[in-house]
Amino acid sequence: MEKTIVLAILCAAVLMISAPIHASEKAPGKVIDLANTEIVKIGVDPVIVEAVKAENAKNKTMLQIQELDKKWMATAGVDDFMKALMDSECGKQLQTIQKSTAYYAEIFVMDNQGANVAMTDKTSDYWQGDEAKFTESYKGGQGGIHISDVEFDDSTQVYVVKVSVPVKDGDQVIGAVTVSMDIDKIE
């Protein structure tokens, strides 16, 4: 019995040591470099800019956004509204960008209130406006770059760093885009 307990503890320790430790790590320097060079360019992509401008022009109220958010989170799978965000011109552009780089696990675009405009995959919720990925990248229209710590992403089922940058129409910040980067695929 004692040998079994010791063996179980030893096996658990080996597993803990050999498993990749990701959660709560800071983003590696390579991610910071990519955020400031490659990913900021996504925020000025003309297809993305036009989609955000069109969504902002709808002038949705916060009540409308919150109602969509509740429906979104209560929906299992992908309904027609969600599919439309993936199949739109902007959604297809995001998919093209995602396929161009092995470490892009997910990409989604938000309007000036943090509501989803387009996405490559279904996000956990529709409204991102209360989360750092939006508040730090949109920053009340001032713009900024937000880089999360490494975290397990339920949407993609991998460890990611979420890099969020402003969507800009010229010098004007009109929304934000988040790129979830698969930390195990970044060289």
Biotite code that builds the C-alpha atoms (Angstrom):
import biotite.structure as struc

atoms = struc.array([
    struc.Atom([0.000, 0.000, 0.000], chain_id="A", res_id=1, res_name="MET", atom_name="CA", element="C"),
    struc.Atom([2.788, 2.413, 0.960], chain_id="A", res_id=2, res_name="GLU", atom_name="CA", element="C"),
    struc.Atom([4.647, 1.661, -2.306], chain_id="A", res_id=3, res_name="LYS", atom_name="CA", element="C"),
    struc.Atom([1.457, 2.456, -4.259], chain_id="A", res_id=4, res_name="THR", atom_name="CA", element="C"),
    struc.Atom([1.065, 5.831, -2.556], chain_id="A", res_id=5, res_name="ILE", atom_name="CA", element="C"),
    struc.Atom([4.725, 6.723, -3.093], chain_id="A", res_id=6, res_name="VAL", atom_name="CA", element="C"),
    struc.Atom([4.503, 5.638, -6.736], chain_id="A", res_id=7, res_name="LEU", atom_name="CA", element="C"),
    struc.Atom([1.323, 7.728, -7.241], chain_id="A", res_id=8, res_name="ALA", atom_name="CA", element="C"),
    struc.Atom([2.974, 10.805, -5.700], chain_id="A", res_id=9, res_name="ILE", atom_name="CA", element="C"),
    struc.Atom([6.091, 10.295, -7.800], chain_id="A", res_id=10, res_name="LEU", atom_name="CA", element="C"),
    struc.Atom([4.029, 9.943, -10.998], chain_id="A", res_id=11, res_name="CYS", atom_name="CA", element="C"),
    struc.Atom([2.039, 13.076, -10.182], chain_id="A", res_id=12, res_name="ALA", atom_name="CA", element="C"),
    struc.Atom([5.259, 15.031, -9.577], chain_id="A", res_id=13, res_name="ALA", atom_name="CA", element="C"),
    struc.Atom([6.755, 13.864, -12.885], chain_id="A", res_id=14, res_name="VAL", atom_name="CA", element="C"),
    struc.Atom([3.585, 14.835, -14.745], chain_id="A", res_id=15, res_name="LEU", atom_name="CA", element="C"),
    struc.Atom([3.560, 18.269, -13.141], chain_id="A", res_id=16, res_name="MET", atom_name="CA", element="C"),
    struc.Atom([7.207, 18.874, -14.016], chain_id="A", res_id=17, res_name="ILE", atom_name="CA", element="C"),
    struc.Atom([6.966, 17.596, -17.594], chain_id="A", res_id=18, res_name="SER", atom_name="CA", element="C"),
    struc.Atom([3.665, 19.289, -18.489], chain_id="A", res_id=19, res_name="ALA", atom_name="CA", element="C"),
    struc.Atom([3.953, 22.702, -20.099], chain_id="A", res_id=20, res_name="PRO", atom_name="CA", element="C"),
    struc.Atom([3.284, 25.366, -17.525], chain_id="A", res_id=21, res_name="ILE", atom_name="CA", element="C"),
    struc.Atom([1.407, 28.148, -19.237], chain_id="A", res_id=22, res_name="HIS", atom_name="CA", element="C"),
    struc.Atom([-1.401, 29.662, -17.242], chain_id="A", res_id=23, res_name="ALA", atom_name="CA", element="C"),
    struc.Atom([-0.544, 32.981, -15.618], chain_id="A", res_id=24, res_name="SER", atom_name="CA", element="C"),
    struc.Atom([2.785, 33.296, -17.431], chain_id="A", res_id=25, res_name="GLU", atom_name="CA", element="C"),
    struc.Atom([3.583, 36.660, -18.936], chain_id="A", res_id=26, res_name="LYS", atom_name="CA", element="C"),
    struc.Atom([3.558, 36.887, -22.709], chain_id="A", res_id=27, res_name="ALA", atom_name="CA", element="C"),
    struc.Atom([6.933, 36.063, -24.242], chain_id="A", res_id=28, res_name="PRO", atom_name="CA", element="C"),
    struc.Atom([8.938, 38.850, -25.870], chain_id="A", res_id=29, res_name="GLY", atom_name="CA", element="C"),
    struc.Atom([8.199, 37.441, -29.326], chain_id="A", res_id=30, res_name="LYS", atom_name="CA", element="C"),
    struc.Atom([4.467, 38.125, -28.752], chain_id="A", res_id=31, res_name="VAL", atom_name="CA", element="C"),
    struc.Atom([5.191, 41.705, -27.724], chain_id="A", res_id=32, res_name="ILE", atom_name="CA", element="C"),
    struc.Atom([7.258, 42.195, -30.876], chain_id="A", res_id=33, res_name="ASP", atom_name="CA", element="C"),
    struc.Atom([4.492, 40.704, -33.046], chain_id="A", res_id=34, res_name="LEU", atom_name="CA", element="C"),
    struc.Atom([1.870, 42.891, -31.350], chain_id="A", res_id=35, res_name="ALA", atom_name="CA", element="C"),
    struc.Atom([3.793, 46.044, -32.220], chain_id="A", res_id=36, res_name="ASN", atom_name="CA", element="C"),
    struc.Atom([4.616, 45.056, -35.794], chain_id="A", res_id=37, res_name="THR", atom_name="CA", element="C"),
    struc.Atom([2.361, 42.424, -37.355], chain_id="A", res_id=38, res_name="GLU", atom_name="CA", element="C"),
    struc.Atom([-0.854, 42.621, -35.334], chain_id="A", res_id=39, res_name="ILE", atom_name="CA", element="C"),
    struc.Atom([-1.253, 46.414, -35.326], chain_id="A", res_id=40, res_name="VAL", atom_name="CA", element="C"),
    struc.Atom([-1.473, 46.158, -39.126], chain_id="A", res_id=41, res_name="LYS", atom_name="CA", element="C"),
    struc.Atom([-4.637, 44.055, -38.792], chain_id="A", res_id=42, res_name="ILE", atom_name="CA", element="C"),
    struc.Atom([-6.303, 47.040, -37.111], chain_id="A", res_id=43, res_name="GLY", atom_name="CA", element="C"),
    struc.Atom([-5.945, 49.146, -40.256], chain_id="A", res_id=44, res_name="VAL", atom_name="CA", element="C"),
    struc.Atom([-7.000, 46.495, -42.773], chain_id="A", res_id=45, res_name="ASP", atom_name="CA", element="C"),
    struc.Atom([-9.517, 48.253, -45.085], chain_id="A", res_id=46, res_name="PRO", atom_name="CA", element="C"),
    struc.Atom([-12.065, 45.400, -44.947], chain_id="A", res_id=47, res_name="VAL", atom_name="CA", element="C"),
    struc.Atom([-12.008, 45.430, -41.148], chain_id="A", res_id=48, res_name="ILE", atom_name="CA", element="C"),
    struc.Atom([-12.194, 49.228, -40.964], chain_id="A", res_id=49, res_name="VAL", atom_name="CA", element="C"),
    struc.Atom([-15.237, 49.329, -43.272], chain_id="A", res_id=50, res_name="GLU", atom_name="CA", element="C"),
    struc.Atom([-17.030, 46.609, -41.288], chain_id="A", res_id=51, res_name="ALA", atom_name="CA", element="C"),
    struc.Atom([-16.483, 48.444, -38.005], chain_id="A", res_id=52, res_name="VAL", atom_name="CA", element="C"),
    struc.Atom([-17.614, 51.758, -39.513], chain_id="A", res_id=53, res_name="LYS", atom_name="CA", element="C"),
    struc.Atom([-20.806, 50.084, -40.773], chain_id="A", res_id=54, res_name="ALA", atom_name="CA", element="C"),
    struc.Atom([-21.491, 48.495, -37.394], chain_id="A", res_id=55, res_name="GLU", atom_name="CA", element="C"),
    struc.Atom([-20.855, 51.747, -35.513], chain_id="A", res_id=56, res_name="ASN", atom_name="CA", element="C"),
    struc.Atom([-23.319, 53.514, -37.841], chain_id="A", res_id=57, res_name="ALA", atom_name="CA", element="C"),
    struc.Atom([-26.105, 51.236, -36.541], chain_id="A", res_id=58, res_name="LYS", atom_name="CA", element="C"),
    struc.Atom([-25.969, 53.122, -33.206], chain_id="A", res_id=59, res_name="ASN", atom_name="CA", element="C"),
    struc.Atom([-27.046, 50.109, -31.150], chain_id="A", res_id=60, res_name="LYS", atom_name="CA", element="C"),
    struc.Atom([-28.070, 50.879, -27.592], chain_id="A", res_id=61, res_name="THR", atom_name="CA", element="C"),
    struc.Atom([-26.370, 49.152, -24.682], chain_id="A", res_id=62, res_name="MET", atom_name="CA", element="C"),
    struc.Atom([-29.715, 47.470, -23.915], chain_id="A", res_id=63, res_name="LEU", atom_name="CA", element="C"),
    struc.Atom([-29.767, 45.962, -27.431], chain_id="A", res_id=64, res_name="GLN", atom_name="CA", element="C"),
    struc.Atom([-26.180, 44.788, -27.047], chain_id="A", res_id=65, res_name="ILE", atom_name="CA", element="C"),
    struc.Atom([-26.867, 43.238, -23.637], chain_id="A", res_id=66, res_name="GLN", atom_name="CA", element="C"),
    struc.Atom([-29.949, 41.434, -24.964], chain_id="A", res_id=67, res_name="GLU", atom_name="CA", element="C"),
    struc.Atom([-27.874, 39.974, -27.812], chain_id="A", res_id=68, res_name="LEU", atom_name="CA", element="C"),
    struc.Atom([-25.161, 39.042, -25.310], chain_id="A", res_id=69, res_name="ASP", atom_name="CA", element="C"),
    struc.Atom([-27.655, 37.093, -23.148], chain_id="A", res_id=70, res_name="LYS", atom_name="CA", element="C"),
    struc.Atom([-29.043, 35.291, -26.197], chain_id="A", res_id=71, res_name="LYS", atom_name="CA", element="C"),
    struc.Atom([-25.487, 34.562, -27.401], chain_id="A", res_id=72, res_name="TRP", atom_name="CA", element="C"),
    struc.Atom([-24.390, 32.983, -24.136], chain_id="A", res_id=73, res_name="MET", atom_name="CA", element="C"),
    struc.Atom([-27.607, 30.931, -23.901], chain_id="A", res_id=74, res_name="ALA", atom_name="CA", element="C"),
    struc.Atom([-27.140, 29.518, -27.409], chain_id="A", res_id=75, res_name="THR", atom_name="CA", element="C"),
    struc.Atom([-25.396, 26.192, -27.752], chain_id="A", res_id=76, res_name="ALA", atom_name="CA", element="C"),
    struc.Atom([-23.469, 25.899, -30.977], chain_id="A", res_id=77, res_name="GLY", atom_name="CA", element="C"),
    struc.Atom([-23.594, 28.524, -33.710], chain_id="A", res_id=78, res_name="VAL", atom_name="CA", element="C"),
    struc.Atom([-26.897, 30.107, -34.743], chain_id="A", res_id=79, res_name="ASP", atom_name="CA", element="C"),
    struc.Atom([-27.599, 32.106, -37.915], chain_id="A", res_id=80, res_name="ASP", atom_name="CA", element="C"),
    struc.Atom([-26.638, 35.457, -36.351], chain_id="A", res_id=81, res_name="PHE", atom_name="CA", element="C"),
    struc.Atom([-23.258, 34.077, -35.234], chain_id="A", res_id=82, res_name="MET", atom_name="CA", element="C"),
    struc.Atom([-22.690, 32.370, -38.576], chain_id="A", res_id=83, res_name="LYS", atom_name="CA", element="C"),
    struc.Atom([-23.369, 35.679, -40.338], chain_id="A", res_id=84, res_name="ALA", atom_name="CA", element="C"),
    struc.Atom([-20.484, 37.265, -38.380], chain_id="A", res_id=85, res_name="LEU", atom_name="CA", element="C"),
    struc.Atom([-18.184, 34.498, -39.623], chain_id="A", res_id=86, res_name="MET", atom_name="CA", element="C"),
    struc.Atom([-19.474, 34.495, -43.208], chain_id="A", res_id=87, res_name="ASP", atom_name="CA", element="C"),
    struc.Atom([-19.424, 38.263, -43.704], chain_id="A", res_id=88, res_name="SER", atom_name="CA", element="C"),
    struc.Atom([-16.750, 39.858, -45.890], chain_id="A", res_id=89, res_name="GLU", atom_name="CA", element="C"),
    struc.Atom([-14.924, 40.873, -42.708], chain_id="A", res_id=90, res_name="CYS", atom_name="CA", element="C"),
    struc.Atom([-15.303, 37.379, -41.220], chain_id="A", res_id=91, res_name="GLY", atom_name="CA", element="C"),
    struc.Atom([-13.806, 35.869, -44.365], chain_id="A", res_id=92, res_name="LYS", atom_name="CA", element="C"),
    struc.Atom([-10.953, 38.390, -44.251], chain_id="A", res_id=93, res_name="GLN", atom_name="CA", element="C"),
    struc.Atom([-10.262, 37.353, -40.645], chain_id="A", res_id=94, res_name="LEU", atom_name="CA", element="C"),
    struc.Atom([-10.223, 33.698, -41.700], chain_id="A", res_id=95, res_name="GLN", atom_name="CA", element="C"),
    struc.Atom([-7.701, 34.507, -44.442], chain_id="A", res_id=96, res_name="THR", atom_name="CA", element="C"),
    struc.Atom([-5.509, 36.313, -41.903], chain_id="A", res_id=97, res_name="ILE", atom_name="CA", element="C"),
    struc.Atom([-5.884, 33.442, -39.441], chain_id="A", res_id=98, res_name="GLN", atom_name="CA", element="C"),
    struc.Atom([-4.823, 30.847, -42.025], chain_id="A", res_id=99, res_name="LYS", atom_name="CA", element="C"),
    struc.Atom([-1.755, 32.903, -42.956], chain_id="A", res_id=100, res_name="SER", atom_name="CA", element="C"),
    struc.Atom([-0.041, 32.179, -39.645], chain_id="A", res_id=101, res_name="THR", atom_name="CA", element="C"),
    struc.Atom([0.004, 28.915, -37.695], chain_id="A", res_id=102, res_name="ALA", atom_name="CA", element="C"),
    struc.Atom([-0.121, 30.623, -34.303], chain_id="A", res_id=103, res_name="TYR", atom_name="CA", element="C"),
    struc.Atom([-3.333, 32.620, -34.884], chain_id="A", res_id=104, res_name="TYR", atom_name="CA", element="C"),
    struc.Atom([-5.867, 30.527, -32.980], chain_id="A", res_id=105, res_name="ALA", atom_name="CA", element="C"),
    struc.Atom([-8.791, 32.979, -33.188], chain_id="A", res_id=106, res_name="GLU", atom_name="CA", element="C"),
    struc.Atom([-9.461, 36.528, -34.353], chain_id="A", res_id=107, res_name="ILE", atom_name="CA", element="C"),
    struc.Atom([-12.451, 38.744, -33.660], chain_id="A", res_id=108, res_name="PHE", atom_name="CA", element="C"),
    struc.Atom([-13.316, 42.387, -34.267], chain_id="A", res_id=109, res_name="VAL", atom_name="CA", element="C"),
    struc.Atom([-15.334, 44.686, -31.989], chain_id="A", res_id=110, res_name="MET", atom_name="CA", element="C"),
    struc.Atom([-17.181, 47.943, -32.617], chain_id="A", res_id=111, res_name="ASP", atom_name="CA", element="C"),
    struc.Atom([-16.835, 51.127, -30.551], chain_id="A", res_id=112, res_name="ASN", atom_name="CA", element="C"),
    struc.Atom([-18.921, 49.598, -27.741], chain_id="A", res_id=113, res_name="GLN", atom_name="CA", element="C"),
    struc.Atom([-17.149, 46.259, -27.597], chain_id="A", res_id=114, res_name="GLY", atom_name="CA", element="C"),
    struc.Atom([-19.810, 44.258, -29.479], chain_id="A", res_id=115, res_name="ALA", atom_name="CA", element="C"),
    struc.Atom([-18.651, 41.641, -31.963], chain_id="A", res_id=116, res_name="ASN", atom_name="CA", element="C"),
    struc.Atom([-18.500, 42.730, -35.598], chain_id="A", res_id=117, res_name="VAL", atom_name="CA", element="C"),
    struc.Atom([-16.854, 39.646, -37.124], chain_id="A", res_id=118, res_name="ALA", atom_name="CA", element="C"),
    struc.Atom([-14.981, 36.564, -35.971], chain_id="A", res_id=119, res_name="MET", atom_name="CA", element="C"),
    struc.Atom([-13.223, 33.416, -37.082], chain_id="A", res_id=120, res_name="THR", atom_name="CA", element="C"),
    struc.Atom([-14.788, 31.257, -34.364], chain_id="A", res_id=121, res_name="ASP", atom_name="CA", element="C"),
    struc.Atom([-17.656, 31.673, -31.922], chain_id="A", res_id=122, res_name="LYS", atom_name="CA", element="C"),
    struc.Atom([-16.534, 33.736, -28.952], chain_id="A", res_id=123, res_name="THR", atom_name="CA", element="C"),
    struc.Atom([-17.691, 32.960, -25.421], chain_id="A", res_id=124, res_name="SER", atom_name="CA", element="C"),
    struc.Atom([-19.873, 36.065, -25.419], chain_id="A", res_id=125, res_name="ASP", atom_name="CA", element="C"),
    struc.Atom([-21.058, 38.761, -27.817], chain_id="A", res_id=126, res_name="TYR", atom_name="CA", element="C"),
    struc.Atom([-20.135, 41.822, -25.775], chain_id="A", res_id=127, res_name="TRP", atom_name="CA", element="C"),
    struc.Atom([-16.459, 42.300, -24.926], chain_id="A", res_id=128, res_name="GLN", atom_name="CA", element="C"),
    struc.Atom([-16.904, 45.893, -23.749], chain_id="A", res_id=129, res_name="GLY", atom_name="CA", element="C"),
    struc.Atom([-16.331, 45.132, -20.070], chain_id="A", res_id=130, res_name="ASP", atom_name="CA", element="C"),
    struc.Atom([-13.116, 43.175, -20.633], chain_id="A", res_id=131, res_name="GLU", atom_name="CA", element="C"),
    struc.Atom([-9.520, 44.432, -20.717], chain_id="A", res_id=132, res_name="ALA", atom_name="CA", element="C"),
    struc.Atom([-9.050, 43.202, -24.271], chain_id="A", res_id=133, res_name="LYS", atom_name="CA", element="C"),
    struc.Atom([-11.519, 45.913, -25.332], chain_id="A", res_id=134, res_name="PHE", atom_name="CA", element="C"),
    struc.Atom([-11.125, 48.577, -22.658], chain_id="A", res_id=135, res_name="THR", atom_name="CA", element="C"),
    struc.Atom([-7.332, 48.685, -23.005], chain_id="A", res_id=136, res_name="GLU", atom_name="CA", element="C"),
    struc.Atom([-7.206, 48.552, -26.806], chain_id="A", res_id=137, res_name="SER", atom_name="CA", element="C"),
    struc.Atom([-10.121, 50.902, -27.556], chain_id="A", res_id=138, res_name="TYR", atom_name="CA", element="C"),
    struc.Atom([-9.309, 53.031, -24.497], chain_id="A", res_id=139, res_name="LYS", atom_name="CA", element="C"),
    struc.Atom([-12.234, 55.433, -24.878], chain_id="A", res_id=140, res_name="GLY", atom_name="CA", element="C"),
    struc.Atom([-11.227, 56.208, -28.458], chain_id="A", res_id=141, res_name="GLY", atom_name="CA", element="C"),
    struc.Atom([-7.554, 56.827, -27.618], chain_id="A", res_id=142, res_name="GLN", atom_name="CA", element="C"),
    struc.Atom([-6.310, 53.376, -28.593], chain_id="A", res_id=143, res_name="GLY", atom_name="CA", element="C"),
    struc.Atom([-3.644, 51.179, -27.076], chain_id="A", res_id=144, res_name="GLY", atom_name="CA", element="C"),
    struc.Atom([-2.210, 47.680, -27.195], chain_id="A", res_id=145, res_name="ILE", atom_name="CA", element="C"),
    struc.Atom([-3.346, 45.105, -24.658], chain_id="A", res_id=146, res_name="HIS", atom_name="CA", element="C"),
    struc.Atom([-1.429, 41.857, -24.189], chain_id="A", res_id=147, res_name="ILE", atom_name="CA", element="C"),
    struc.Atom([-2.891, 39.297, -21.801], chain_id="A", res_id=148, res_name="SER", atom_name="CA", element="C"),
    struc.Atom([-1.016, 36.787, -19.716], chain_id="A", res_id=149, res_name="ASP", atom_name="CA", element="C"),
    struc.Atom([-1.015, 33.229, -21.029], chain_id="A", res_id=150, res_name="VAL", atom_name="CA", element="C"),
    struc.Atom([-4.424, 31.667, -20.379], chain_id="A", res_id=151, res_name="GLU", atom_name="CA", element="C"),
    struc.Atom([-6.437, 28.628, -21.398], chain_id="A", res_id=152, res_name="PHE", atom_name="CA", element="C"),
    struc.Atom([-9.006, 29.697, -23.965], chain_id="A", res_id=153, res_name="ASP", atom_name="CA", element="C"),
    struc.Atom([-12.329, 27.853, -23.855], chain_id="A", res_id=154, res_name="ASP", atom_name="CA", element="C"),
    struc.Atom([-13.208, 28.867, -27.430], chain_id="A", res_id=155, res_name="SER", atom_name="CA", element="C"),
    struc.Atom([-10.056, 27.434, -29.015], chain_id="A", res_id=156, res_name="THR", atom_name="CA", element="C"),
    struc.Atom([-9.110, 24.855, -26.340], chain_id="A", res_id=157, res_name="GLN", atom_name="CA", element="C"),
    struc.Atom([-5.442, 25.906, -26.341], chain_id="A", res_id=158, res_name="VAL", atom_name="CA", element="C"),
    struc.Atom([-3.182, 28.117, -24.244], chain_id="A", res_id=159, res_name="TYR", atom_name="CA", element="C"),
    struc.Atom([-3.155, 31.575, -25.767], chain_id="A", res_id=160, res_name="VAL", atom_name="CA", element="C"),
    struc.Atom([-1.987, 35.115, -25.344], chain_id="A", res_id=161, res_name="VAL", atom_name="CA", element="C"),
    struc.Atom([-4.679, 37.549, -26.468], chain_id="A", res_id=162, res_name="LYS", atom_name="CA", element="C"),
    struc.Atom([-3.281, 40.573, -28.238], chain_id="A", res_id=163, res_name="VAL", atom_name="CA", element="C"),
    struc.Atom([-5.763, 43.398, -28.769], chain_id="A", res_id=164, res_name="SER", atom_name="CA", element="C"),
    struc.Atom([-5.113, 46.486, -30.868], chain_id="A", res_id=165, res_name="VAL", atom_name="CA", element="C"),
    struc.Atom([-7.276, 49.391, -31.981], chain_id="A", res_id=166, res_name="PRO", atom_name="CA", element="C"),
    struc.Atom([-9.098, 49.411, -35.300], chain_id="A", res_id=167, res_name="VAL", atom_name="CA", element="C"),
    struc.Atom([-8.227, 52.766, -36.842], chain_id="A", res_id=168, res_name="LYS", atom_name="CA", element="C"),
    struc.Atom([-9.803, 54.785, -39.622], chain_id="A", res_id=169, res_name="ASP", atom_name="CA", element="C"),
    struc.Atom([-6.919, 57.121, -40.337], chain_id="A", res_id=170, res_name="GLY", atom_name="CA", element="C"),
    struc.Atom([-6.009, 58.556, -36.932], chain_id="A", res_id=171, res_name="ASP", atom_name="CA", element="C"),
    struc.Atom([-9.440, 57.847, -35.416], chain_id="A", res_id=172, res_name="GLN", atom_name="CA", element="C"),
    struc.Atom([-9.874, 54.774, -33.197], chain_id="A", res_id=173, res_name="VAL", atom_name="CA", element="C"),
    struc.Atom([-13.224, 53.206, -34.128], chain_id="A", res_id=174, res_name="ILE", atom_name="CA", element="C"),
    struc.Atom([-13.072, 49.722, -32.585], chain_id="A", res_id=175, res_name="GLY", atom_name="CA", element="C"),
    struc.Atom([-10.700, 46.944, -31.617], chain_id="A", res_id=176, res_name="ALA", atom_name="CA", element="C"),
    struc.Atom([-9.450, 43.582, -32.828], chain_id="A", res_id=177, res_name="VAL", atom_name="CA", element="C"),
    struc.Atom([-8.256, 40.669, -30.715], chain_id="A", res_id=178, res_name="THR", atom_name="CA", element="C"),
    struc.Atom([-5.911, 37.964, -31.950], chain_id="A", res_id=179, res_name="VAL", atom_name="CA", element="C"),
    struc.Atom([-5.588, 34.865, -29.774], chain_id="A", res_id=180, res_name="SER", atom_name="CA", element="C"),
    struc.Atom([-2.115, 33.462, -30.344], chain_id="A", res_id=181, res_name="MET", atom_name="CA", element="C"),
    struc.Atom([-1.452, 29.771, -29.673], chain_id="A", res_id=182, res_name="ASP", atom_name="CA", element="C"),
    struc.Atom([1.513, 30.005, -27.347], chain_id="A", res_id=183, res_name="ILE", atom_name="CA", element="C"),
    struc.Atom([2.798, 26.522, -28.281], chain_id="A", res_id=184, res_name="ASP", atom_name="CA", element="C"),
    struc.Atom([3.072, 27.459, -31.971], chain_id="A", res_id=185, res_name="LYS", atom_name="CA", element="C"),
    struc.Atom([5.034, 30.686, -31.525], chain_id="A", res_id=186, res_name="ILE", atom_name="CA", element="C"),
    struc.Atom([8.718, 30.176, -32.288], chain_id="A", res_id=187, res_name="GLU", atom_name="CA", element="C"),
])
